Amino acid sequence: MAYRNRLTLLALLDSLIVLSAIYVSYLVLHPYLEIFKLTALLVSSVSLLISHHIFASIYKLYKKAWEYASIGELLSIVKAVTLSVITVIIIQILIFQDVYVRAMALTWMMHVILIGGSRFSWRMLRDRLVNNQMEIKNTLVIGAGSAGTMVVRQLRNNHDTALKPVAFIDDDPKKDKLDILGIPVVGNSKHIPEMVEKYHIDNIVIAIPSLSKKELKVIFDECVKTNAKTQIMPMIEDIMLGKVAVNQFKEVEVEDLLGREPVELDMNSISGNVTGKTILVTGAGGSIGSEICRQICRFSPKKIVLLGHGENSIYLIDMELKRLYSEQIEIVPVIADIQDRDRIFEVMDNQRPDVIYHAAAHKHVPLMEYNPREAVKNNVLGTKNVAEAADTYGVSTFVMISSDKAVNPTNVMGSTKRIAEMIIQNLNEDSNTKFVAVRFGNVLGSRGSVIPLFKKQIQAGGPVTVTHPDMTRYFMTIPEASRLVIQAGSLARGGEIFVLDMGEPVKIVDLATNLIQLSGYTIEEIGIEYSGIRPGEKMFEELLNENEVHGKPIFPKIFIGKSVKSDYQLIINLVNNYPNYTQDYIREYVLSLANKKEDRLLSAK
């Protein structure tokens, strides 16, 4: 409705209400009006009508959006009506030296009720029309604190959402059975499945920003027992900065359900190791490598060298970082293959890095089982090339990214990563460069990880394929993995293997179940099928073997493993002769070498 038409309609409606209120009041209390009282009524009516429109204009009653009316708007009505009636009383005293108290009191009451009723009926009508146009979804809000009440207010005021809050869940026993904003607190988190069924809940919103990861997982475990869609309120910081609105709920991500807090960084030690330095990252276009680059740039290095073999991936991270940091940091993209020794030495000579983060590797377990020669070329020979170039050109710190699959390896990928660890530990003994390795488990969302695969299978309607119902793995997020690598560089003394305390291992089938439910489906709709253990896979992973274990962490959630001696000549023999070996011989060689069972090495090719 146009503003002018709306203003005219409201003014006419108010005029009718004002005149009706005062005439009805006089007629109820004084059914037989004398000429004197009739004159007083006429004067009072005109005075009330004029004063009402004056005070309505002052309090902007005609400019308010009554479809969003609340207590504030009601107070404006009370103020305008009260002042209008007081004005009429003053006029009655001045002209007639008398005040019709009961008539004016009844006028005031009718005036407030009718004006307020007309405005709020406008809102009720609009709400009903909107609700009829969309499918209302009953919503359970978990958390009846300040964040929860903020969510409820926003859902009520936002008529573009179909979410209708009908109940609170809160673990504070003092709030149990209370009504907050007219919505009952119906129990604690253990009652979630029961209340979802009782109140026919379609959506659950978790509105407790202070929740730890462990507490969030406990609540989500109750939510997944229902068929309701579960979402989480955005961070308060993002709301305050205007990045998101209160009612822009985010989906609960799988990484939210690892049940532990992410590792925190020691900013001071990292700044001393990175700020103002030249940093080189191999595999800079990969999932881990690119995130390391992002995290490194937060500490203002002098220069960052993005080295990778894939043209497109290096282009993408180069463009991203230049858009954000080109004025503060020199960003150098380098296309190079770590298997090309001459090219790697050339890059080191040209760039002279202070710190190297070596993330380039072949990491896909089944593929490396079928291609052991390529695994040796990239993971062993490539690491040897980069590490020896670092030693030759006086790099201060070399941090290699390894894997939990390097512990008691049963596959080619894990074995080649363990041999790469042996190479840098051997180099560390006679070098001024500090060589260290960092081990962590599976990285959620990285290329080749199960999460992207599961998501594609869910989008295709299922089923989700899991190798074995008892298969377990350690998991961490891409930012966590990157932080650990950067932190290891600042803690390096030379020769260490750093390991993150990643909490309890997670069953792959539980991960698949959570992802299906997070996507808004039931297990029955998508289905889970077991495909069998793939070549080279273990049922469970380890982070340190019994010969490497140190008792206490050297940094919160970061452990260090002991250095284990290796027969370096056997590694050199592998590097020099692998082109002449058969695939089966290479597989046996790397497995025996990585597991310290050199006596099992085959004597014949």
N, C-alpha and C positions, 0 to 999 in steps of 0.2 A: 504494500500500500504506500502511495506517495506521501511524503511528509505533510504537505498542505492538507490533503484529504484526511489524513490521520489526525492532525491537529483540530480540524473542524469537527470531526466526529467526536473526539474526546471532549471538546469544549461544549458541544450541544448536549452530550450525555451528562456531563457534570452539571450543566445549568438545570437540566431536568431533575437530577438528583437533589441539588441544593434547594430548589423551590418545593419539591415534593417533601423533603425532610422537614422544612420549617412549617409548611401548611398542615401537614399531617400532625405535627407536634401540637400546634395551636388548636386544631380541631379536636384532637383527643382530649386535651386538658381543658379547653374552653369551647365547648360545642356551640354556644350561643354568644357570638362576639358582638359587643356593643360597638357603636361607631368609633369611639375612642380607641378600643382595642383593634378594630379593623384597620384603622389608620396606622397604629403601631406595627401591625402585621405587615402591611404594605411597605412601610419604611424599612422594617427589619429584613424583609425579603430582598428588597433591592440592595440594601447594604451588604447582606450576606452574599448575594450573588457577585457583586463587584469585588468585595474583599476576597472571596474565594478565588476568583480568577487572578487577582493580584498576587496572592500568596502561592497559588499554584504555579504561576510564572516564576516567582522567586525560587521556589523549591524544585522547579523544572519537572513538574508532574507530567507535562505533555511531551517531554523529550526522553523520558525513560523507556527502555525496552522492557515492557511489562511481561513479555514471554519469559524473561529471566528474573522476574520479581522475587525478592527475598525480604528479610527483616529490615534491611536498610531502606527499601522503598516504602514499606509499611510505616516506618517512623516518619518519613517525609510527608506521607498523607496525614498522619496524626498532627504533626506540627502545623501544616497548612490549614487544616480544619479547626484546630484549637485557636489559632490566631484569628481566623475569620470570625469565629463565634465571639471571641473576646472583643473584637472590633465592633460587632453588633451590640454587645452589652454596653460598651462605652457610649455608642450613639443613643441607645435607649435612655441611659442616665442623663445625657446632655439634653435630649429633646423632651423626654416624657417624665423625667425625674422618677423613673420607676424601672424595675427589671423583672421580667417574667422568668424567674429562675428555673422553674420546673420545665417550662416550654423550651428554654434555651438548652437545658441539660439533655432533654430528649432529642432536640435537634442535633446536638453534638454527637450523640450516640448513633442516631440514624445516618447522619452525615458520614461518619467514619466507616460504619458498616457497609453502607451502599457504595461509597467511593472505593473502599478497599476491596469489597466483593466484586465490583465490576472489573477492577484491575486483575485480581487473582483468578477470576473466572476466565479471563483472557489467556492467562498462562495455562490453566487447566485444560482449556479447549485445545490450545496448540499442542500440549503434551499428548492429549488423546489422539489428535489427528496424526502426529508424528509416530506415536506408538502403533497406530493402526497400519501405517505404511511400512513398518519394518518388523522383523521377527525379534521380539524381545528375548534376551538371554539372561536368565537368572545368574547372578554372579556372587560368589563367596569371596569375601576379602579376608585374607589372613594377615592379622595385625591390626589391633584396634587402637593403635597409638596415633601420634600426630600425622605420620605418613598415611596410615590407613584412612583416617578421617579426611585427609586432603584428597585422596583418591575418590572417596564417596562423593564429596562435594563436586569434584570435577565431572564425575560420571553423571550426576544429577543435572548439572548445568550445561553439559554438552549434549545437545539434542541430535547430534549427528552419529552418536554411538548407540548400539542396541543393547549395551551392557546395563543391566539393572541390579544394583547392589541389594541383596535381600538378607544377608547375615554376615556377622563377623566371627572369626576364629581367633582366639588369643590365649596364650599360655599363662597369662597373669591371672591367678585365681581371684583377685580383687575385682576384675572386670566381668567375671562370669555372671550371666543372667542380667547384666545391665543393658539398657538401651542407649545407644550412642547415635545421635542424629536420627533417632527414630528407627534404628536398625539394631536388632538384638545380637548380643554376644552369646553364641550358642554352644560354646565348648572350647576345648584346647585342640592341639594338633592331632592328638590320637582319635578325635571324634570326626576328622575330616571325611572319611568314607561314609560314615553314618549320616552326617549332615548334608552331604551332597545328594544322597538318596532322598532324605526327608524333604529338602527344599527344592528338589528337581533342578539342581545346579548344572548349568551348561559350561560356565567359565569359572576358573579360580585365579585370583590375582594375589600374588605374594607381595605384601607392602610392608616389609621390614628391612630397610636399607642396612641396618647394623648387623644383619645375619652373617655369621661366619660360613665358610664353605661347608663345614661339617654339619652345622645346624640346618643349612639350606637342603642338604642331601636328605636329612632325616624327614623334613617336611615334604620334600618331593616324593620320597618313598611312600608316604601316605597318599599323596595326590595321585600317583600312578595306579593306585588300587581302584580308582574311579575311572569313568569315561569322560570326565570333564577336561576341557582344554586348560592347561596351566601356563600362566604368564607371570612375569615379574616386573615390579615397578622399576623405572629407570633410576640411576644414581641421583641423589640429591644435588651433587655438584653439577651434573649436566642440566638439571632443571633450573638451578639458580643462574647458570650461565646462559640460559635460553636456548640450549642446544635441542632440548626435547620438552614436550609438555608432560604434565603429570600423568595424563591418561594415554600417553603413547607407550604402551607396555611393550617390553621386549620378550622374545621367547626365551625360555630357560634353555641354555646351551648345555651340551654334554660336558664341557669343561667346568661348568658350575657344579657338577655332581661328582667331582673327583674326591670330595670329602676331606680336603686339606687346603690350607691357605697357600697361595703361591709364594715362591721364594722371593725375598726382598733383596735389593742390591745395597752394597756398601758404596755409597756415592763418592765418598772421599778417595777411597783407594782406586776406584775405577777412573776418576778424573785424573789422578796422577799418572795413570797408565795410558790414557787415551787423549786427554785434552792437549791440543797443540802438536800432536804427533801425526805421522803418516801411517795410515792403517791400510793393510791389504787384506781383502777377503776373497778366497777362492770359492767357486761355486756360488758367487754372489747373486745369481739369478734364481737359485732354488728357494724352497720354502724357508729353510733355516737360514741360509746365507743372506737372503734379502732382509729377513727380520733382524739379523745381526747388524746389517748395514743401517737399518732404521734406528735401532737402539744406540748404535755407536754415534750416530750424528747428533743425538741429544747431548753428547758430552763434548761437542765442538772440537773435533780433530782438525788438524791443519789441512790434511788431505786424506781422501778415502779412495782407494783403487778397487774398482769392481771388476774382478777377473772371473771369466766364465767361458764355457765352450758354446753355449746356446746363444745365438745372436739376438733372438727376440726377447728372451728373458732378461738379458743384460740391458737391452734397450729400454724395457719397461721400468726396471729399478733405477736406471740412470735418469730417465725422465721424471720419475716420481721424486727422487732426491734433489734433482736440480730445481724443480718447481718449489721445493720447500727450503733448500739450504744453499742455493747457488751463490748468494751474496756473502755467506759466512765461510763456506767450506769449498775447497777445490775438489771436484768430483771427476775422476778419470775412469772411463769405461775401457776395459781391455778384453779383447777376444783372444783367448789362448787355451790350448789343451794342455793339461798338466802332464800328459804323457810325452809331450814334446819338450825334452830336456833343454835344448838350445833356446827355445822360445821363453821358457820359464826363467832361465838365467839372464836372458836379455831384459825381461821385464824387471827383474830384481835389480839389475844394474842401472836401469833407467829411473826407476821409482824410489829405490832405497827406503823401503818401509821400516818403521820402528817395531811394529807388531803385525803378525800374520794370524788370521783366523782361517784355518783350513777346513772348509765345509764341503769341498768337491769330493764326491764319491758315488759309486754305484751301491745302492742300498736295498734293492728289491730281492728278497730271499729266493723265491722260486726261480726268477729269471737268472740269477747268478749260479744256481745249481745247474742250469742248462748251458751257461756260458762262463765256466770258471777261468778261462784264459783272459776274458775281458775284465773279470773281477780283479785278477792279478795285475793286469796292465794299469787299471785306473786306481784301485785302492792301495796296491803295494808299490808299484813302480812310480805312479803319479805322486804319492805321498813322499817317496824317497827323493824324487826330483825337487819338489817344493822345499822339503826340509833341508836338503843339502845346499840348495841355493840360499836359503835363509842363513845357514851357517857360514857360507862363503862370503856373504855381503853384510855380515854383522848385525842381523836382525836381533833386537833385544829379546822378544818373546814370541814363541810359536805355539799356538793352541790348536790342537787337532780335535775334530769332532769324531768320537768313536760311538760305540753302541753297546747296549747290554748284551747283545748277541755275540760279543767278543769274549764273554765269560764261558769257559768250558764249551766252545762252539761245536755245534753239530751240523753246520752248513758252511758253504763256501763264503758267503758274504761275511758272516761272523768271523770266520778264520782269517780272511784277508784283512779285516779291521784289527784283529788281534796282532797280526804280523806287522801292520802299520804302526801299532803302539810299540812293538818291540824295536822297530827301526828308530823311532824318535827317542826312545829311552836309551838306546845304544849311542846315538849321536850326542845326547845330553852329557854323557860322561866326559867327553873331550872337547866340548864346545863352549864358547862364551854365550851362546844363545840358550835361553831357558826353554826347553821343550817339555810340554805337558799335553795330556789327553783328557778329554771330558767324555764320560759315559752317561747316557741317559736312555730311557725306554722309548716306547712308541710315541710319536708326536701327533697329537690330534689335529687333523686338518691338513697335514703335510701331504705332498704328492706321494701317492702310493700307499697312504695309510687307509685304515678300514673305514673311516668316517665318510670321505667322499664316495667310496664304493657303496656303502650302506645307503647314503642319501639318493644315489642314482637308482638303486634297486627299489627304494620306497617310492620314488617319483614314478617309476615304471609300473607300480602296483604290486611289487613283490614277486617272489619271496626274497627275504634277506638270507644270504648264505653265510653260515658260520662253520668253521672247520670241525669243531668238536665242542660238546657241551661243557667240558671241563677246562678248555683252553683259557689260560690267564696271561695277562700282560701288565706291565707297568705303563702308565700313561702320563703325559704332561702336555702343556699347551705350547704352541710355537713361541710366544713371548717368553715363557718360562725357560724353554730350552736355550733361547738366545741369551737371556740374562745369565744363565749358568755359565755359558761359554765366555761371556765378557767378564764375569766375576772371577772365573778361573784364571784368566790372563793377569788380573791384578793380584791374585794370591800365589802365582807361580814362583817356585824357587828352583824348579828344574827336576824333571824325571817323574813328577806325580801323575797319578790317574785320579781325576776328580769325579765324584759320583753324587747325584742329588738324592736326598731322602724323599722318595716319591710316595710315601705312605704304603697302603696295602695294594697288592696287585688287583686288577679288575678282571672279572670274567668277561670274555668277549660276548657271550650270549646276553649278559646283563646290559652291556653297552648297546647291543642291537635292540634289545627290548626298550630301553630308555629312549633311544633315538626314534623308534617307531611311535611311541606314545607322545614324545615331544612334537612329532610331526602331525599330531591330531588323529592318529589311527589306533585301532586296537590290534593286538597280536593276531587275532582271528582274521582280520581284514587283510593284513599283509602276509603273515606267515613267516616262519623261520625254518630253513632247511639246513641240514648238516652235510657238508661236502666231503669230509674226511681230511685228515692232516696232510698237508702238502710236503713235497720233498724238502728235507733239511729243517723242517720246523720242530720246535720243542713244545711240550705241553705248557711249560712255564719258563720264565726267564730269571736270570740272576744278575746282580749288579757288581758283585765282587766274589771271586772264589775264595776258598778257605785260606790260601796262601797269601792273599793280598789284603786281608781285612785289617784295618786299624779300628780301635775301639770307639773313639770319640770324634765328633765332627770338628773340623777346624774353623768352621763358619756355620751359622745357623742353617741347618738342613743340607749342608755340604760335607761329605766325607772324603777322605783321601785314602787311596790304596797304596800298598807297598810296591816297590819296583821288583820285578821278578827277572832274573837273568835269563838270557836266551843264547843259543848258539848262532851268532850273527853270520857265521860263514855259510850256514845252511840257507839263510835268507838271501845272501848274495848269490848262492848257487841257483836259487829259484829265480831271482831277477835276471840272471845272465842266461839261463837255459830254458825258461818257460816256452819260448816259441817252438822249441824242438820237442816238447812233451805233448803227449796226448791229453785230451780233456779229462779222461778218467784218472790219469797219473797225476795231473795238476790237482784234481779234487782230493785225492788221497794225500798228496804232499802237504797241501796247506792245512788240512785237518790234523794231520799228525804233528806238524810243526807248531801249530797254534795251541795244541793241547799238551805240548811238552812231551811228546812220545816219538822222539826222533828215531828211536830204535825200530819203529814200525815203518819208517820211510822205505819205499820200494828201492831195491838196488838196480832194477832194470827199468828202462823206459817202456 
